[in-house]
Amino acid sequence: MAGFDISGINATGITEYAMRESKNASTEALKNKLEQTNEKSSDDELWAACKGFESYFLEQIFKEMQKSVDALKPEKSDNSTSTLVDFFKDQTLQDVCATSVDKQSNGFAQMLYENLKRNYDIPEATTENNTEGSNS
């Protein structure tokens, strides 16, 4: 019986693959959520999609800010641990951005929500409107 040769696989390759897939999965999930927002979507789904987009937007801003800081650092010699640290930083940054949007939004989600609701005639949800609690 022929075995599966995994001698060319190392921890760095697996970590880089996991980071890439994680980024792709969050981007795809957000893209799918926004694409599914149509006339049949509820008010709550639209609000959740807008908050998700604001979180993603903040994440991209922080990543670009980190690049400017990294440009000033000396070159690193050990790449095996840096990919694990980068993966951890990406996951932590996603969590921080999602939490910050839930706790204290900068208003971007609210503006996007109102614009999409007006343009797509999204019906009101049967439950209490989420936008009233977003200003706290």
Backbone as numpy.savetxt, mean C-alpha at the origin, in Angstrom:
# Nx Ny Nz CAx CAy CAz Cx Cy Cz
14.00 -41.92 -9.57 13.15 -40.75 -9.57 14.04 -39.51 -9.57
13.81 -38.63 -10.50 14.61 -37.42 -10.61 14.17 -36.41 -9.55
15.14 -35.84 -8.87 14.85 -34.87 -7.81 14.80 -33.45 -8.37
14.30 -32.57 -7.57 14.22 -31.16 -7.93 15.47 -30.47 -7.43
16.26 -29.91 -8.33 17.53 -29.28 -7.98 17.29 -27.85 -7.50
17.59 -27.59 -6.24 17.41 -26.25 -5.68 18.75 -25.65 -5.25
19.83 -26.17 -5.80 21.16 -25.70 -5.39 21.41 -24.25 -5.77
20.75 -23.74 -6.79 20.95 -22.35 -7.21 20.13 -21.35 -6.44
19.26 -21.81 -5.55 18.40 -20.92 -4.78 19.10 -20.58 -3.47
19.14 -19.29 -3.16 19.73 -18.88 -1.89 18.77 -17.95 -1.15
19.11 -17.59 0.06 18.23 -16.76 0.89 18.00 -15.40 0.27
19.00 -14.84 -0.37 18.86 -13.53 -0.98 17.84 -13.56 -2.12
17.93 -14.58 -2.93 16.99 -14.70 -4.05 15.57 -14.88 -3.57
15.38 -15.69 -2.56 14.04 -15.92 -2.01 13.50 -14.64 -1.38
14.35 -13.93 -0.65 13.92 -12.69 -0.01 13.55 -11.64 -1.03
14.36 -11.50 -2.08 14.06 -10.53 -3.13 12.75 -10.87 -3.83
12.53 -12.17 -4.07 11.28 -12.61 -4.68 10.09 -12.28 -3.78
10.23 -12.53 -2.48 9.14 -12.25 -1.53 8.85 -10.76 -1.47
9.88 -9.92 -1.48 9.67 -8.46 -1.47 8.95 -8.02 -2.72
9.37 -8.50 -3.87 8.76 -8.12 -5.14 7.30 -8.55 -5.19
7.03 -9.78 -4.74 5.65 -10.28 -4.75 4.77 -9.52 -3.76
5.33 -9.13 -2.63 4.57 -8.36 -1.64 4.18 -6.99 -2.20
5.12 -6.34 -2.86 4.83 -5.03 -3.46 3.80 -5.18 -4.56
3.96 -6.20 -5.41 3.02 -6.41 -6.50 1.63 -6.74 -5.97
1.56 -7.52 -4.90 0.26 -7.93 -4.36 -0.50 -6.73 -3.80
0.20 -5.86 -3.06 -0.49 -4.70 -2.49 -0.91 -3.73 -3.58
-0.08 -3.56 -4.60 -0.43 -2.68 -5.71 -1.61 -3.24 -6.49
-1.58 -4.54 -6.76 -2.67 -5.17 -7.50 -3.98 -5.14 -6.71
-3.91 -5.36 -5.41 -5.12 -5.35 -4.58 -5.76 -3.96 -4.60
-4.94 -2.94 -4.49 -5.45 -1.57 -4.52 -6.02 -1.23 -5.89
-5.32 -1.64 -6.93 -5.78 -1.38 -8.30 -7.12 -2.08 -8.55
-7.24 -3.32 -8.13 -8.49 -4.06 -8.30 -9.63 -3.42 -7.52
-9.34 -2.95 -6.32 -10.38 -2.31 -5.51 -10.89 -1.04 -6.19
-9.97 -0.25 -6.75 -10.38 0.98 -7.43 -11.11 0.69 -8.74
-10.69 -0.35 -9.45 -11.36 -0.70 -10.71 -12.77 -1.23 -10.47
-12.99 -1.87 -9.33 -14.30 -2.42 -9.04 -15.27 -1.37 -8.51
-14.79 -0.15 -8.29 -15.66 0.92 -7.83 -16.47 1.41 -9.02
-17.74 1.13 -9.02 -18.61 1.56 -10.10 -19.95 1.96 -9.52
-20.95 2.10 -10.36 -22.25 2.56 -9.90 -22.87 1.62 -8.87
-22.55 0.34 -8.91 -23.12 -0.62 -7.98 -22.35 -0.67 -6.66
-21.23 0.01 -6.59 -20.44 -0.02 -5.37 -21.14 0.80 -4.28
-20.91 0.39 -3.09 -21.53 1.11 -1.98 -20.62 2.23 -1.51
-21.18 3.05 -0.70 -20.49 4.17 -0.09 -19.30 3.69 0.73
-19.50 2.63 1.49 -18.43 2.10 2.35 -17.26 1.56 1.54
-17.55 0.88 0.45 -16.48 0.34 -0.40 -15.67 1.47 -1.02
-16.35 2.52 -1.43 -15.64 3.66 -2.01 -14.74 4.32 -0.97
-15.26 4.49 0.24 -14.47 5.12 1.31 -13.24 4.27 1.63
-13.41 2.94 1.69 -12.27 2.04 1.96 -11.24 2.13 0.84
-11.67 2.21 -0.40 -10.74 2.31 -1.53 -9.98 3.64 -1.48
-10.65 4.70 -1.12 -9.99 6.02 -1.03 -8.97 6.04 0.10
-9.30 5.43 1.23 -8.34 5.36 2.32 -7.14 4.49 1.93
-7.39 3.42 1.21 -6.30 2.57 0.74 -5.38 3.30 -0.21
-5.98 4.14 -1.07 -5.15 4.90 -2.01 -4.32 5.95 -1.27
-4.91 6.61 -0.28 -4.15 7.59 0.49 -2.99 6.92 1.21
-3.22 5.74 1.75 -2.15 5.00 2.42 -1.03 4.65 1.44
-1.40 4.18 0.26 -0.42 3.84 -0.77 0.35 5.09 -1.21
-0.33 6.20 -1.35 0.29 7.46 -1.75 1.32 7.90 -0.70
0.95 7.84 0.58 1.90 8.19 1.64 3.11 7.26 1.64
2.85 5.99 1.40 3.95 5.02 1.36 4.95 5.37 0.26
4.46 5.75 -0.90 5.34 6.12 -2.01 6.13 7.39 -1.69
5.51 8.33 -1.02 6.21 9.57 -0.61 7.36 9.22 0.34
7.07 8.40 1.35 8.11 8.02 2.31 9.24 7.24 1.66
8.92 6.39 0.70 9.96 5.64 0.00 10.88 6.57 -0.80
10.31 7.56 -1.44 11.13 8.52 -2.18 11.99 9.35 -1.24
11.46 9.70 -0.08 12.25 10.42 0.92 13.42 9.55 1.40
13.16 8.26 1.58 14.22 7.35 2.02 15.32 7.23 0.98
14.95 7.26 -0.30 15.96 7.19 -1.37 16.92 8.38 -1.30
16.39 9.55 -0.96 17.28 10.72 -0.88 18.25 10.59 0.29
17.82 9.96 1.37 18.71 9.73 2.51 19.73 8.65 2.17
19.29 7.59 1.51 20.19 6.49 1.14 21.27 6.95 0.17
20.99 7.96 -0.64 21.98 8.45 -1.60 23.19 9.07 -0.89
23.02 9.50 0.34 24.10 10.12 1.09 24.92 9.11 1.91
24.43 7.88 2.01 25.13 6.86 2.79 26.27 6.25 1.99
27.31 5.77 2.68 28.37 5.05 1.97 27.85 3.71 1.46
28.52 3.15 0.48 28.12 1.87 -0.11 28.17 0.76 0.92
27.21 -0.15 0.85 27.18 -1.30 1.75 27.88 -2.47 1.06
28.52 -3.31 1.87 29.20 -4.47 1.29 28.40 -5.76 1.46
27.53 -5.85 2.46 26.78 -7.06 2.75 25.36 -6.94 2.24
25.05 -7.62 1.12 23.72 -7.56 0.52 22.76 -8.57 1.10
23.24 -9.65 1.73 22.35 -10.71 2.20 21.42 -10.22 3.31
21.91 -9.40 4.22 21.05 -8.90 5.29 20.28 -7.66 4.87
20.79 -6.92 3.90 20.10 -5.69 3.51 18.76 -5.99 2.86
18.62 -7.10 2.15 17.33 -7.42 1.55 16.30 -7.77 2.61
16.71 -8.46 3.67 15.80 -8.76 4.76 15.39 -7.49 5.49
16.33 -6.59 5.70 16.03 -5.31 6.35 15.11 -4.49 5.46
15.36 -4.47 4.16 14.49 -3.74 3.23 13.07 -4.30 3.24
12.95 -5.61 3.28 11.63 -6.24 3.34 10.90 -5.83 4.61
11.61 -5.86 5.74 11.01 -5.46 7.01 10.62 -3.98 6.98
11.48 -3.13 6.42 11.15 -1.70 6.33 9.92 -1.47 5.48
9.79 -2.19 4.36 8.63 -2.04 3.49 7.35 -2.45 4.20
7.39 -3.57 4.91 6.20 -4.04 5.63 5.83 -3.06 6.75
6.83 -2.57 7.47 6.57 -1.63 8.54 6.01 -0.32 7.99
6.56 0.13 6.89 6.08 1.37 6.27 4.63 1.23 5.82
4.26 0.09 5.26 2.87 -0.13 4.87 1.95 -0.07 6.08
2.36 -0.70 7.17 1.54 -0.69 8.39 1.42 0.72 8.98
2.53 1.46 9.00 2.51 2.81 9.55 1.60 3.72 8.71
1.69 3.61 7.40 0.86 4.45 6.53 -0.62 4.11 6.67
-0.95 2.83 6.75 -2.35 2.43 6.92 -2.89 2.93 8.26
-2.08 2.82 9.30 -2.50 3.29 10.62 -2.66 4.80 10.65
-1.75 5.51 10.01 -1.83 6.98 10.02 -3.05 7.47 9.27
-3.43 6.78 8.20 -4.64 7.17 7.46 -5.88 6.91 8.31
-5.88 5.81 9.06 -7.03 5.51 9.93 -7.13 6.48 11.09
-6.00 6.83 11.69 -6.01 7.66 12.89 -6.14 9.15 12.58
-5.35 9.63 11.61 -5.36 11.06 11.30 -5.05 11.25 9.83
-6.10 11.31 9.04 -5.94 11.47 7.60 -5.53 12.90 7.27
-4.82 13.06 6.16 -4.44 14.40 5.73 -5.50 15.04 4.84
-6.61 14.35 4.62 -7.71 14.90 3.83 -7.72 14.47 2.38
-6.67 13.79 1.95 -6.60 13.37 0.54 -7.69 12.35 0.23
-7.90 11.40 1.14 -8.94 10.39 0.93 -10.32 11.03 0.89
-10.54 12.02 1.74 -11.83 12.71 1.77 -12.10 13.42 0.45
-11.09 14.12 -0.08 -11.26 14.83 -1.35 -11.50 13.85 -2.50
-10.74 12.77 -2.53 -10.92 11.76 -3.56 -12.29 11.12 -3.46
-12.71 10.82 -2.24 -14.02 10.22 -1.99 -15.15 11.12 -2.52
-15.10 12.39 -2.17 -16.16 13.31 -2.60 -16.17 13.46 -4.12
-15.00 13.52 -4.73 -14.92 13.67 -6.18 -15.46 12.43 -6.90
-15.05 11.25 -6.46 -15.53 10.01 -7.09 -17.03 9.82 -6.86
-17.49 10.14 -5.68 -18.91 9.99 -5.36 -19.75 10.88 -6.27
-19.28 12.10 -6.46 -20.00 13.05 -7.32 -19.96 12.60 -8.79
-18.81 12.16 -9.26 -18.66 11.80 -10.67 -19.31 10.48 -11.04
-19.37 9.53 -10.09 -19.91 8.21 -10.40 -21.27 7.94 -9.77
-21.84 8.92 -9.11 -23.16 8.78 -8.47 -23.24 7.53 -7.61
-22.31 7.39 -6.69 -22.28 6.23 -5.79 -23.42 6.40 -4.78
-24.27 5.38 -4.61 -25.39 5.50 -3.67 -24.92 5.52 -2.22
-25.71 6.13 -1.36 -25.41 6.17 0.07 -25.51 4.76 0.64
-24.68 4.48 1.61 -24.72 3.17 2.27 -25.90 3.14 3.23
-26.34 1.94 3.55 -27.45 1.82 4.49 -27.00 2.06 5.92
-25.69 1.91 6.18 -25.15 2.17 7.52 -24.75 3.63 7.61
-24.28 4.02 8.80 -23.85 5.40 9.04 -22.67 5.72 8.15
-22.62 6.93 7.60 -21.57 7.37 6.68 -20.23 7.43 7.37
-19.20 6.85 6.78 -17.85 6.81 7.37 -17.14 8.14 7.35
-17.55 9.06 6.51 -16.81 10.31 6.38 -17.00 11.21 7.58
-18.10 11.03 8.32 -18.33 11.87 9.48 -17.30 11.57 10.56
-16.89 10.33 10.69 -15.91 9.95 11.71 -14.48 10.14 11.27
-14.25 10.49 10.01 -12.87 10.59 9.51 -12.17 11.86 9.94
-12.89 12.85 10.42 -12.28 14.11 10.80 -11.78 14.10 12.23
-11.99 13.03 12.96 -11.56 12.98 14.36 -10.11 12.66 14.49
